[in-house]
Amino acid sequence: MMTIDVETLRTWLEEGRPVTVLDVRPAAEREEWAIPGSIHVDAYDALQARDPGVLAHVDLPEDRPIVTVCAAGRTSLIAAELLQARGIRASSLEGGMKAWSLAWNVAEVPLAGDAVRVLQVRRTGKGCLSYLLGAKDEAMVIDASLDPQVYLDLASQYGWQISRVLDTHIHADHLSRSRQLAERSGALLLLPDQQCVSFPFTTIRDCDTIETSTLQLAALHTPGHTMESTCYLLNNHLLFTGDTLFPTGIGRPDLEADEQQARARASALYHSLHKLLALPSDTLVLAGHTSEPVPFDGLPESDMTALEAGANRCAIS
Ligand SMILES: [Fe+2]
C-alpha cells in the first residue's frame, strides 16, 4: 500500500502507535505549520526532479513505518516510492497537509469530583479548539469547528445527546460548524446578539445562564475581539474564552475593522479583560485557538494564570 489517509494517520498518532512522519515540503512552508513530532528533509525540488539519491542520506528509524507528507500528497508519493525501493515501509499521506488541516484529536480536561466531563476537541493543524461538555445523558458543544459527525460520534460514545450548540462569537478567521451541528443533532443553536448572520438562532445575552441538574453555564459578554464576543463560565470554574483571551495572549481587536473600529474594540477589550479579572484566580481558561499545531498528547491546552496575564498584557500594550 503506497498511501495512507488522514483518518488512519490521525488514529495511529492518537493511539500512540510508533510512526515516523517525514515532511518533504520546502522549509518555508513547514515554518507555517507542521504535523507535531514530524521530521523534515528539505528535498522538495530534488524529489520533483526525481533525483534517486535525494533521501539516501536521511537517517530513518527502521522499527516503524514512515509516512511522507507534502502540501497536496503528490511529491510525498515520490518520496514514498524512493523509500520503498530501499525496502523501507513507507506510505504517502493522501491529500497532504491540505487534507491534514481537518485532522483532530481529543483531550479531556481533568475535573476533580465534578459530574461534568469536558472534552477539548482540537482541529490540530489550525489550532482550533472546541469543547464538548457532557453530564448524565446530555451534552453541549462550544465553538464547533470540525465535521459535525466528530461531535455526534464522541457524544454517542459517552451516551450523551447534544442539546445545545453555542459559539463564543461570529468568527471572521475560521469556519464555525455550529449551525450544521445544531441541524444534525436537533440541538438549540445559541449565539451572542449580533446582526452578522442571516440564519435563525437563539440569542444568548450577558448573564444568561443555562442550568441543568449537574451544570451551570453562565454567559459573560466580553466585547473586544468582536463586539458580540461572549465567554462562558462553567460551574464557576472553567472559562471558555473563544478568541477573547488565550493562555499566552489576548484577542485581536483589529480583524475586519478600520482604525476607528479597532480602537473602539481595543478599548472594549481592555474593560472586558478587567471584567474577567474579577473571577476567582484559579479559573481555568480554555480558549478557542492555539497558535501552534496541537500535539497528539492528550493534554488539554489550558491555563490557570491567563486572567491576570491577559489583563496585564492589555494594560501595557
Ligand atoms: Fe475570532
py3Dmol code that shows the C-alpha trace and the ligand (Angstrom):
import py3Dmol

protein = """\
ATOM      1  CA  MET A   1       0.000   0.000   0.000  1.00  0.00           C
ATOM      2  CA  MET A   2       1.509   3.273  -1.140  1.00  0.00           C
ATOM      3  CA  THR A   3      -0.777   5.792   0.586  1.00  0.00           C
ATOM      4  CA  ILE A   4      -2.404   6.347   3.941  1.00  0.00           C
ATOM      5  CA  ASP A   5      -5.447   8.511   4.605  1.00  0.00           C
ATOM      6  CA  VAL A   6      -5.734  11.262   7.188  1.00  0.00           C
ATOM      7  CA  GLU A   7      -8.080   9.300   9.454  1.00  0.00           C
ATOM      8  CA  THR A   8      -5.679   6.349   9.650  1.00  0.00           C
ATOM      9  CA  LEU A   9      -2.662   8.525  10.478  1.00  0.00           C
ATOM     10  CA  ARG A  10      -4.777  10.508  12.952  1.00  0.00           C
ATOM     11  CA  THR A  11      -5.808   7.293  14.708  1.00  0.00           C
ATOM     12  CA  TRP A  12      -2.229   5.980  14.805  1.00  0.00           C
ATOM     13  CA  LEU A  13      -0.999   9.205  16.388  1.00  0.00           C
ATOM     14  CA  GLU A  14      -3.893   9.338  18.853  1.00  0.00           C
ATOM     15  CA  GLU A  15      -3.249   5.735  19.884  1.00  0.00           C
ATOM     16  CA  GLY A  16       0.470   6.470  20.234  1.00  0.00           C
ATOM     17  CA  ARG A  17       1.457   3.863  17.659  1.00  0.00           C
ATOM     18  CA  PRO A  18       5.086   4.178  16.538  1.00  0.00           C
ATOM     19  CA  VAL A  19       5.258   6.013  13.221  1.00  0.00           C
ATOM     20  CA  THR A  20       7.689   8.495  11.709  1.00  0.00           C
ATOM     21  CA  VAL A  21       6.198  11.357   9.740  1.00  0.00           C
ATOM     22  CA  LEU A  22       8.665  12.656   7.154  1.00  0.00           C
ATOM     23  CA  ASP A  23       7.820  16.133   5.899  1.00  0.00           C
ATOM     24  CA  VAL A  24       9.339  16.807   2.450  1.00  0.00           C
ATOM     25  CA  ARG A  25       7.984  20.308   1.882  1.00  0.00           C
ATOM     26  CA  PRO A  26      10.259  23.311   1.374  1.00  0.00           C
ATOM     27  CA  ALA A  27      11.428  24.735   4.715  1.00  0.00           C
ATOM     28  CA  ALA A  28       9.427  27.946   4.298  1.00  0.00           C
ATOM     29  CA  GLU A  29       6.155  26.029   4.041  1.00  0.00           C
ATOM     30  CA  ARG A  30       6.992  23.942   7.073  1.00  0.00           C
ATOM     31  CA  GLU A  31       7.586  27.088   9.101  1.00  0.00           C
ATOM     32  CA  GLU A  32       3.925  27.980   8.688  1.00  0.00           C
ATOM     33  CA  TRP A  33       2.731  24.753  10.258  1.00  0.00           C
ATOM     34  CA  ALA A  34       3.670  21.119  10.508  1.00  0.00           C
ATOM     35  CA  ILE A  35       2.484  17.847  11.992  1.00  0.00           C
ATOM     36  CA  PRO A  36       3.779  17.807  15.590  1.00  0.00           C
ATOM     37  CA  GLY A  37       6.659  15.367  16.005  1.00  0.00           C
ATOM     38  CA  SER A  38       7.356  15.131  12.273  1.00  0.00           C
ATOM     39  CA  ILE A  39      10.884  15.271  10.935  1.00  0.00           C
ATOM     40  CA  HIS A  40      11.885  17.349   7.960  1.00  0.00           C
ATOM     41  CA  VAL A  41      14.051  16.877   4.927  1.00  0.00           C
ATOM     42  CA  ASP A  42      14.319  19.795   2.550  1.00  0.00           C
ATOM     43  CA  ALA A  43      14.106  17.661  -0.579  1.00  0.00           C
ATOM     44  CA  TYR A  44      11.177  19.084  -2.459  1.00  0.00           C
ATOM     45  CA  ASP A  45      12.972  20.251  -5.607  1.00  0.00           C
ATOM     46  CA  ALA A  46      15.143  17.142  -5.839  1.00  0.00           C
ATOM     47  CA  LEU A  47      12.075  14.913  -5.442  1.00  0.00           C
ATOM     48  CA  GLN A  48      10.301  16.832  -8.172  1.00  0.00           C
ATOM     49  CA  ALA A  49      13.362  16.210 -10.354  1.00  0.00           C
ATOM     50  CA  ARG A  50      13.144  12.539  -9.297  1.00  0.00           C
ATOM     51  CA  ASP A  51      16.706  12.518  -8.059  1.00  0.00           C
ATOM     52  CA  PRO A  52      17.011   8.876  -6.914  1.00  0.00           C
ATOM     53  CA  GLY A  53      19.615   9.651  -4.254  1.00  0.00           C
ATOM     54  CA  VAL A  54      17.788  12.504  -2.585  1.00  0.00           C
ATOM     55  CA  LEU A  55      16.695  10.570   0.500  1.00  0.00           C
ATOM     56  CA  ALA A  56      19.716   8.272   0.665  1.00  0.00           C
ATOM     57  CA  HIS A  57      21.352  10.279   3.461  1.00  0.00           C
ATOM     58  CA  VAL A  58      18.221  10.561   5.597  1.00  0.00           C
ATOM     59  CA  ASP A  59      18.535   8.556   8.773  1.00  0.00           C
ATOM     60  CA  LEU A  60      15.193   6.896   9.474  1.00  0.00           C
ATOM     61  CA  PRO A  61      14.255   4.538  12.296  1.00  0.00           C
ATOM     62  CA  GLU A  62      13.804   1.010  10.982  1.00  0.00           C
ATOM     63  CA  ASP A  63      11.359  -0.235  13.598  1.00  0.00           C
ATOM     64  CA  ARG A  64       8.350   1.767  12.472  1.00  0.00           C
ATOM     65  CA  PRO A  65       6.526   2.784   9.303  1.00  0.00           C
ATOM     66  CA  ILE A  66       7.323   6.072   7.581  1.00  0.00           C
ATOM     67  CA  VAL A  67       4.585   8.405   6.361  1.00  0.00           C
ATOM     68  CA  THR A  68       5.763  11.008   3.876  1.00  0.00           C
ATOM     69  CA  VAL A  69       3.960  14.341   3.720  1.00  0.00           C
ATOM     70  CA  CYS A  70       3.936  17.311   1.358  1.00  0.00           C
ATOM     71  CA  ALA A  71       1.416  20.052   0.613  1.00  0.00           C
ATOM     72  CA  ALA A  72      -1.044  18.082  -1.505  1.00  0.00           C
ATOM     73  CA  GLY A  73       0.174  14.452  -1.490  1.00  0.00           C
ATOM     74  CA  ARG A  74       1.943  14.248  -4.844  1.00  0.00           C
ATOM     75  CA  THR A  75       5.629  14.919  -4.121  1.00  0.00           C
ATOM     76  CA  SER A  76       5.331  12.834  -0.963  1.00  0.00           C
ATOM     77  CA  LEU A  77       4.280   9.929  -3.172  1.00  0.00           C
ATOM     78  CA  ILE A  78       7.609  10.164  -4.995  1.00  0.00           C
ATOM     79  CA  ALA A  79       9.371  10.142  -1.640  1.00  0.00           C
ATOM     80  CA  ALA A  80       7.430   7.064  -0.512  1.00  0.00           C
ATOM     81  CA  GLU A  81       8.318   5.283  -3.747  1.00  0.00           C
ATOM     82  CA  LEU A  82      12.041   6.015  -3.271  1.00  0.00           C
ATOM     83  CA  LEU A  83      11.947   4.764   0.305  1.00  0.00           C
ATOM     84  CA  GLN A  84      10.032   1.638  -0.651  1.00  0.00           C
ATOM     85  CA  ALA A  85      12.670   0.923  -3.316  1.00  0.00           C
ATOM     86  CA  ARG A  86      15.153   0.829  -0.416  1.00  0.00           C
ATOM     87  CA  GLY A  87      12.985  -1.729   1.362  1.00  0.00           C
ATOM     88  CA  ILE A  88      11.586   0.775   3.862  1.00  0.00           C
ATOM     89  CA  ARG A  89       7.917   0.565   4.919  1.00  0.00           C
ATOM     90  CA  ALA A  90       6.773   3.934   3.601  1.00  0.00           C
ATOM     91  CA  SER A  91       3.478   5.428   2.509  1.00  0.00           C
ATOM     92  CA  SER A  92       2.372   8.880   1.458  1.00  0.00           C
ATOM     93  CA  LEU A  93      -0.309  10.927   3.235  1.00  0.00           C
ATOM     94  CA  GLU A  94      -3.248  11.274   0.851  1.00  0.00           C
ATOM     95  CA  GLY A  95      -4.078  14.923   0.174  1.00  0.00           C
ATOM     96  CA  GLY A  96      -1.009  16.096   2.106  1.00  0.00           C
ATOM     97  CA  MET A  97      -1.182  18.977   4.585  1.00  0.00           C
ATOM     98  CA  LYS A  98      -4.273  20.308   2.856  1.00  0.00           C
ATOM     99  CA  ALA A  99      -6.171  17.186   3.904  1.00  0.00           C
ATOM    100  CA  TRP A 100      -4.410  17.119   7.275  1.00  0.00           C
ATOM    101  CA  SER A 101      -5.871  20.548   8.124  1.00  0.00           C
ATOM    102  CA  LEU A 102      -9.068  18.718   9.121  1.00  0.00           C
ATOM    103  CA  ALA A 103      -7.348  16.194  11.381  1.00  0.00           C
ATOM    104  CA  TRP A 104      -8.349  16.330  15.008  1.00  0.00           C
ATOM    105  CA  ASN A 105      -7.709  14.881  18.426  1.00  0.00           C
ATOM    106  CA  VAL A 106      -9.258  14.999  21.875  1.00  0.00           C
ATOM    107  CA  ALA A 107      -8.004  15.811  25.363  1.00  0.00           C
ATOM    108  CA  GLU A 108     -10.138  15.580  28.473  1.00  0.00           C
ATOM    109  CA  VAL A 109      -9.946  18.490  30.904  1.00  0.00           C
ATOM    110  CA  PRO A 110      -9.327  16.944  34.338  1.00  0.00           C
ATOM    111  CA  LEU A 111     -12.102  17.939  36.731  1.00  0.00           C
ATOM    112  CA  ALA A 112     -11.824  16.529  40.222  1.00  0.00           C
ATOM    113  CA  GLY A 113     -15.101  15.407  41.704  1.00  0.00           C
ATOM    114  CA  ASP A 114     -17.261  17.084  39.094  1.00  0.00           C
ATOM    115  CA  ALA A 115     -20.187  15.293  37.478  1.00  0.00           C
ATOM    116  CA  VAL A 116     -19.453  17.129  34.244  1.00  0.00           C
ATOM    117  CA  ARG A 117     -16.911  15.884  31.719  1.00  0.00           C
ATOM    118  CA  VAL A 118     -15.259  18.380  29.417  1.00  0.00           C
ATOM    119  CA  LEU A 119     -13.559  17.232  26.230  1.00  0.00           C
ATOM    120  CA  GLN A 120     -11.345  19.618  24.295  1.00  0.00           C
ATOM    121  CA  VAL A 121     -11.808  18.661  20.651  1.00  0.00           C
ATOM    122  CA  ARG A 122      -8.906  20.099  18.668  1.00  0.00           C
ATOM    123  CA  ARG A 123      -8.543  20.723  14.970  1.00  0.00           C
ATOM    124  CA  THR A 124      -4.850  20.014  15.175  1.00  0.00           C
ATOM    125  CA  GLY A 125      -3.458  21.760  12.122  1.00  0.00           C
ATOM    126  CA  LYS A 126      -5.115  25.115  12.504  1.00  0.00           C
ATOM    127  CA  GLY A 127      -5.191  25.010  16.283  1.00  0.00           C
ATOM    128  CA  CYS A 128      -8.971  25.500  16.542  1.00  0.00           C
ATOM    129  CA  LEU A 129     -10.211  24.376  19.946  1.00  0.00           C
ATOM    130  CA  SER A 130     -13.800  23.344  20.568  1.00  0.00           C
ATOM    131  CA  TYR A 131     -15.437  21.825  23.605  1.00  0.00           C
ATOM    132  CA  LEU A 132     -17.897  19.045  24.325  1.00  0.00           C
ATOM    133  CA  LEU A 133     -19.413  19.357  27.797  1.00  0.00           C
ATOM    134  CA  GLY A 134     -21.355  16.328  28.929  1.00  0.00           C
ATOM    135  CA  ALA A 135     -23.177  15.199  32.040  1.00  0.00           C
ATOM    136  CA  LYS A 136     -25.595  12.333  32.518  1.00  0.00           C
ATOM    137  CA  ASP A 137     -27.231  11.924  29.120  1.00  0.00           C
ATOM    138  CA  GLU A 138     -26.909  15.481  27.850  1.00  0.00           C
ATOM    139  CA  ALA A 139     -24.143  17.486  26.189  1.00  0.00           C
ATOM    140  CA  MET A 140     -23.361  20.933  24.814  1.00  0.00           C
ATOM    141  CA  VAL A 141     -20.773  21.973  22.270  1.00  0.00           C
ATOM    142  CA  ILE A 142     -18.905  25.296  22.269  1.00  0.00           C
ATOM    143  CA  ASP A 143     -17.250  26.658  19.101  1.00  0.00           C
ATOM    144  CA  ALA A 144     -17.711  23.582  16.905  1.00  0.00           C
ATOM    145  CA  SER A 145     -15.094  23.719  14.126  1.00  0.00           C
ATOM    146  CA  LEU A 146     -14.969  20.135  12.865  1.00  0.00           C
ATOM    147  CA  ASP A 147     -17.298  17.939  10.871  1.00  0.00           C
ATOM    148  CA  PRO A 148     -20.499  17.563  12.938  1.00  0.00           C
ATOM    149  CA  GLN A 149     -20.069  13.787  12.818  1.00  0.00           C
ATOM    150  CA  VAL A 150     -16.975  14.074  15.048  1.00  0.00           C
ATOM    151  CA  TYR A 151     -19.062  15.589  17.872  1.00  0.00           C
ATOM    152  CA  LEU A 152     -22.014  13.270  17.260  1.00  0.00           C
ATOM    153  CA  ASP A 153     -19.756  10.197  17.463  1.00  0.00           C
ATOM    154  CA  LEU A 154     -17.984  11.417  20.599  1.00  0.00           C
ATOM    155  CA  ALA A 155     -21.276  12.273  22.307  1.00  0.00           C
ATOM    156  CA  SER A 156     -22.693   8.874  21.454  1.00  0.00           C
ATOM    157  CA  GLN A 157     -19.587   7.153  22.876  1.00  0.00           C
ATOM    158  CA  TYR A 158     -20.366   8.762  26.220  1.00  0.00           C
ATOM    159  CA  GLY A 159     -24.146   8.232  25.967  1.00  0.00           C
ATOM    160  CA  TRP A 160     -24.861  11.932  25.562  1.00  0.00           C
ATOM    161  CA  GLN A 161     -27.432  13.655  23.403  1.00  0.00           C
ATOM    162  CA  ILE A 162     -26.267  17.097  22.218  1.00  0.00           C
ATOM    163  CA  SER A 163     -28.948  19.541  23.353  1.00  0.00           C
ATOM    164  CA  ARG A 164     -27.252  22.913  22.844  1.00  0.00           C
ATOM    165  CA  VAL A 165     -24.617  24.273  20.493  1.00  0.00           C
ATOM    166  CA  LEU A 166     -23.004  27.618  21.276  1.00  0.00           C
ATOM    167  CA  ASP A 167     -20.463  29.929  19.684  1.00  0.00           C
ATOM    168  CA  THR A 168     -18.425  32.477  21.593  1.00  0.00           C
ATOM    169  CA  HIS A 169     -18.568  34.895  18.676  1.00  0.00           C
ATOM    170  CA  ILE A 170     -19.061  35.122  14.947  1.00  0.00           C
ATOM    171  CA  HIS A 171     -15.709  34.073  13.568  1.00  0.00           C
ATOM    172  CA  ALA A 172     -14.021  36.193  10.942  1.00  0.00           C
ATOM    173  CA  ASP A 173     -10.954  33.998  10.778  1.00  0.00           C
ATOM    174  CA  HIS A 174     -12.185  30.429  10.822  1.00  0.00           C
ATOM    175  CA  LEU A 175     -15.158  28.320   9.917  1.00  0.00           C
ATOM    176  CA  SER A 176     -17.829  27.554  12.501  1.00  0.00           C
ATOM    177  CA  ARG A 177     -19.646  24.258  12.144  1.00  0.00           C
ATOM    178  CA  SER A 178     -22.132  25.072  14.921  1.00  0.00           C
ATOM    179  CA  ARG A 179     -25.059  25.692  12.619  1.00  0.00           C
ATOM    180  CA  GLN A 180     -24.591  22.345  10.822  1.00  0.00           C
ATOM    181  CA  LEU A 181     -24.090  20.544  14.115  1.00  0.00           C
ATOM    182  CA  ALA A 182     -27.296  22.044  15.538  1.00  0.00           C
ATOM    183  CA  GLU A 183     -29.175  20.965  12.423  1.00  0.00           C
ATOM    184  CA  ARG A 184     -27.753  17.440  12.517  1.00  0.00           C
ATOM    185  CA  SER A 185     -28.291  16.919  16.237  1.00  0.00           C
ATOM    186  CA  GLY A 186     -31.576  18.777  16.631  1.00  0.00           C
ATOM    187  CA  ALA A 187     -29.895  20.927  19.286  1.00  0.00           C
ATOM    188  CA  LEU A 188     -30.691  24.530  20.076  1.00  0.00           C
ATOM    189  CA  LEU A 189     -28.241  26.936  18.388  1.00  0.00           C
ATOM    190  CA  LEU A 190     -27.244  29.736  20.766  1.00  0.00           C
ATOM    191  CA  LEU A 191     -25.274  32.740  19.521  1.00  0.00           C
ATOM    192  CA  PRO A 192     -24.408  36.089  21.068  1.00  0.00           C
ATOM    193  CA  ASP A 193     -26.525  39.028  19.951  1.00  0.00           C
ATOM    194  CA  GLN A 194     -25.385  40.421  16.569  1.00  0.00           C
ATOM    195  CA  GLN A 195     -26.560  41.083  13.029  1.00  0.00           C
ATOM    196  CA  CYS A 196     -23.751  39.219  11.206  1.00  0.00           C
ATOM    197  CA  VAL A 197     -25.668  36.042  10.385  1.00  0.00           C
ATOM    198  CA  SER A 198     -28.893  35.667   8.463  1.00  0.00           C
ATOM    199  CA  PHE A 199     -29.968  32.207   9.662  1.00  0.00           C
ATOM    200  CA  PRO A 200     -32.215  31.604  12.694  1.00  0.00           C
ATOM    201  CA  PHE A 201     -30.645  31.248  16.138  1.00  0.00           C
ATOM    202  CA  THR A 202     -31.491  31.798  19.790  1.00  0.00           C
ATOM    203  CA  THR A 203     -29.765  34.819  21.297  1.00  0.00           C
ATOM    204  CA  ILE A 204     -27.663  34.383  24.404  1.00  0.00           C
ATOM    205  CA  ARG A 205     -27.002  37.583  26.348  1.00  0.00           C
ATOM    206  CA  ASP A 206     -24.800  38.774  29.164  1.00  0.00           C
ATOM    207  CA  CYS A 207     -25.647  36.988  32.444  1.00  0.00           C
ATOM    208  CA  ASP A 208     -27.940  34.444  30.767  1.00  0.00           C
ATOM    209  CA  THR A 209     -27.485  31.084  32.434  1.00  0.00           C
ATOM    210  CA  ILE A 210     -28.077  27.563  31.207  1.00  0.00           C
ATOM    211  CA  GLU A 211     -28.779  25.266  34.122  1.00  0.00           C
ATOM    212  CA  THR A 212     -29.215  21.535  34.286  1.00  0.00           C
ATOM    213  CA  SER A 213     -29.105  19.289  37.337  1.00  0.00           C
ATOM    214  CA  THR A 214     -25.325  18.995  37.032  1.00  0.00           C
ATOM    215  CA  LEU A 215     -24.038  22.088  35.321  1.00  0.00           C
ATOM    216  CA  GLN A 216     -24.404  25.810  35.223  1.00  0.00           C
ATOM    217  CA  LEU A 217     -23.122  27.709  32.216  1.00  0.00           C
ATOM    218  CA  ALA A 218     -23.163  31.486  32.545  1.00  0.00           C
ATOM    219  CA  ALA A 219     -22.660  33.909  29.644  1.00  0.00           C
ATOM    220  CA  LEU A 220     -20.318  36.863  30.169  1.00  0.00           C
ATOM    221  CA  HIS A 221     -20.414  39.453  27.415  1.00  0.00           C
ATOM    222  CA  THR A 222     -16.789  40.382  26.702  1.00  0.00           C
ATOM    223  CA  PRO A 223     -16.683  42.672  23.648  1.00  0.00           C
ATOM    224  CA  GLY A 224     -13.316  43.438  22.074  1.00  0.00           C
ATOM    225  CA  HIS A 225     -12.133  40.774  19.621  1.00  0.00           C
ATOM    226  CA  THR A 226     -15.622  41.233  18.174  1.00  0.00           C
ATOM    227  CA  MET A 227     -18.345  43.317  19.750  1.00  0.00           C
ATOM    228  CA  GLU A 228     -20.604  40.323  20.423  1.00  0.00           C
ATOM    229  CA  SER A 229     -17.792  38.161  21.874  1.00  0.00           C
ATOM    230  CA  THR A 230     -19.038  36.225  24.868  1.00  0.00           C
ATOM    231  CA  CYS A 231     -17.245  33.957  27.329  1.00  0.00           C
ATOM    232  CA  TYR A 232     -18.977  31.051  29.038  1.00  0.00           C
ATOM    233  CA  LEU A 233     -18.283  30.172  32.661  1.00  0.00           C
ATOM    234  CA  LEU A 234     -18.950  26.554  33.622  1.00  0.00           C
ATOM    235  CA  ASN A 235     -19.738  25.813  37.250  1.00  0.00           C
ATOM    236  CA  ASN A 236     -17.847  28.958  38.333  1.00  0.00           C
ATOM    237  CA  HIS A 237     -14.559  27.315  37.438  1.00  0.00           C
ATOM    238  CA  LEU A 238     -13.932  26.787  33.723  1.00  0.00           C
ATOM    239  CA  LEU A 239     -13.965  29.787  31.418  1.00  0.00           C
ATOM    240  CA  PHE A 240     -14.417  29.244  27.692  1.00  0.00           C
ATOM    241  CA  THR A 241     -12.944  32.419  26.260  1.00  0.00           C
ATOM    242  CA  GLY A 242     -13.195  31.958  22.489  1.00  0.00           C
ATOM    243  CA  ASP A 243     -10.820  34.471  20.933  1.00  0.00           C
ATOM    244  CA  THR A 244     -11.027  36.995  23.781  1.00  0.00           C
ATOM    245  CA  LEU A 245      -8.234  35.578  25.915  1.00  0.00           C
ATOM    246  CA  PHE A 246      -5.586  32.916  25.264  1.00  0.00           C
ATOM    247  CA  PRO A 247      -3.103  31.274  27.636  1.00  0.00           C
ATOM    248  CA  THR A 248      -0.348  33.353  26.056  1.00  0.00           C
ATOM    249  CA  GLY A 249      -2.128  36.333  24.562  1.00  0.00           C
ATOM    250  CA  ILE A 250      -5.272  38.328  24.021  1.00  0.00           C
ATOM    251  CA  GLY A 251      -7.709  38.523  21.130  1.00  0.00           C
ATOM    252  CA  ARG A 252      -7.040  40.761  18.147  1.00  0.00           C
ATOM    253  CA  PRO A 253      -9.442  43.701  18.062  1.00  0.00           C
ATOM    254  CA  ASP A 254      -8.433  44.751  14.546  1.00  0.00           C
ATOM    255  CA  LEU A 255      -9.768  41.939  12.329  1.00  0.00           C
ATOM    256  CA  GLU A 256     -12.073  43.287   9.632  1.00  0.00           C
ATOM    257  CA  ALA A 257     -12.034  46.704  11.317  1.00  0.00           C
ATOM    258  CA  ASP A 258     -10.946  50.181  10.248  1.00  0.00           C
ATOM    259  CA  GLU A 259      -8.718  52.175  12.571  1.00  0.00           C
ATOM    260  CA  GLN A 260     -11.574  53.773  14.456  1.00  0.00           C
ATOM    261  CA  GLN A 261     -13.377  50.457  14.953  1.00  0.00           C
ATOM    262  CA  ALA A 262     -10.141  48.786  16.033  1.00  0.00           C
ATOM    263  CA  ARG A 263      -9.577  51.494  18.657  1.00  0.00           C
ATOM    264  CA  ALA A 264     -13.130  51.131  19.956  1.00  0.00           C
ATOM    265  CA  ARG A 265     -12.754  47.364  20.135  1.00  0.00           C
ATOM    266  CA  ALA A 266      -9.353  47.621  21.847  1.00  0.00           C
ATOM    267  CA  SER A 267     -10.908  49.839  24.500  1.00  0.00           C
ATOM    268  CA  ALA A 268     -13.801  47.395  24.924  1.00  0.00           C
ATOM    269  CA  LEU A 269     -11.318  44.521  25.193  1.00  0.00           C
ATOM    270  CA  TYR A 270      -9.464  46.340  27.959  1.00  0.00           C
ATOM    271  CA  HIS A 271     -12.652  46.573  30.006  1.00  0.00           C
ATOM    272  CA  SER A 272     -13.685  43.006  29.166  1.00  0.00           C
ATOM    273  CA  LEU A 273     -10.376  41.584  30.351  1.00  0.00           C
ATOM    274  CA  HIS A 274     -10.669  43.502  33.597  1.00  0.00           C
ATOM    275  CA  LYS A 275     -14.177  42.145  33.991  1.00  0.00           C
ATOM    276  CA  LEU A 276     -12.736  38.637  33.700  1.00  0.00           C
ATOM    277  CA  LEU A 277     -10.056  39.528  36.220  1.00  0.00           C
ATOM    278  CA  ALA A 278     -12.820  39.755  38.843  1.00  0.00           C
ATOM    279  CA  LEU A 279     -13.339  35.985  38.536  1.00  0.00           C
ATOM    280  CA  PRO A 280     -11.585  33.692  41.035  1.00  0.00           C
ATOM    281  CA  SER A 281      -7.837  33.489  40.373  1.00  0.00           C
ATOM    282  CA  ASP A 282      -7.966  29.705  39.911  1.00  0.00           C
ATOM    283  CA  THR A 283     -10.387  29.981  36.985  1.00  0.00           C
ATOM    284  CA  LEU A 284      -9.162  27.705  34.218  1.00  0.00           C
ATOM    285  CA  VAL A 285      -9.038  29.449  30.854  1.00  0.00           C
ATOM    286  CA  LEU A 286      -9.971  27.319  27.843  1.00  0.00           C
ATOM    287  CA  ALA A 287      -9.541  29.339  24.666  1.00  0.00           C
ATOM    288  CA  GLY A 288     -10.868  28.952  21.140  1.00  0.00           C
ATOM    289  CA  HIS A 289      -7.482  28.784  19.432  1.00  0.00           C
ATOM    290  CA  THR A 290      -3.879  27.974  19.964  1.00  0.00           C
ATOM    291  CA  SER A 291      -1.074  29.446  17.894  1.00  0.00           C
ATOM    292  CA  GLU A 292       0.777  26.149  17.394  1.00  0.00           C
ATOM    293  CA  PRO A 293      -0.437  22.878  15.821  1.00  0.00           C
ATOM    294  CA  VAL A 294      -1.925  20.779  18.612  1.00  0.00           C
ATOM    295  CA  PRO A 295       0.146  17.708  19.525  1.00  0.00           C
ATOM    296  CA  PHE A 296      -1.371  14.259  19.983  1.00  0.00           C
ATOM    297  CA  ASP A 297      -0.542  14.277  23.670  1.00  0.00           C
ATOM    298  CA  GLY A 298      -3.971  14.021  25.283  1.00  0.00           C
ATOM    299  CA  LEU A 299      -3.173  17.136  27.320  1.00  0.00           C
ATOM    300  CA  PRO A 300      -5.680  19.973  27.184  1.00  0.00           C
ATOM    301  CA  GLU A 301      -4.494  23.401  26.126  1.00  0.00           C
ATOM    302  CA  SER A 302      -5.463  25.455  29.160  1.00  0.00           C
ATOM    303  CA  ASP A 303      -4.139  27.950  31.656  1.00  0.00           C
ATOM    304  CA  MET A 304      -4.911  28.954  35.187  1.00  0.00           C
ATOM    305  CA  THR A 305      -2.894  32.158  35.217  1.00  0.00           C
ATOM    306  CA  ALA A 306      -4.228  33.615  31.987  1.00  0.00           C
ATOM    307  CA  LEU A 307      -6.699  36.031  33.576  1.00  0.00           C
ATOM    308  CA  GLU A 308      -4.116  38.216  35.232  1.00  0.00           C
ATOM    309  CA  ALA A 309      -1.589  37.854  32.423  1.00  0.00           C
ATOM    310  CA  GLY A 310      -4.228  38.900  29.889  1.00  0.00           C
ATOM    311  CA  ALA A 311      -5.226  41.990  31.834  1.00  0.00           C
ATOM    312  CA  ASN A 312      -1.572  42.943  32.270  1.00  0.00           C
ATOM    313  CA  ARG A 313      -0.880  42.485  28.570  1.00  0.00           C
ATOM    314  CA  CYS A 314      -3.799  44.682  27.706  1.00  0.00           C
ATOM    315  CA  ALA A 315      -2.720  47.382  30.140  1.00  0.00           C
ATOM    316  CA  ILE A 316       0.793  47.710  28.761  1.00  0.00           C
ATOM    317  CA  SER A 317       0.089  47.393  25.038  1.00  0.00           C
TER     318      SER A 317
END
"""
ligand_1 = """\
1
LIG
Fe -12.245 35.011 16.151
"""
view = py3Dmol.view(width=600, height=400)
view.addModel(protein, "pdb")
view.setStyle({"model": 0}, {"cartoon": {"style": "trace"}})
view.addModel(ligand_1, "xyz")
view.setStyle({"model": 1}, {"stick": {}})
view.zoomTo()
view.show()
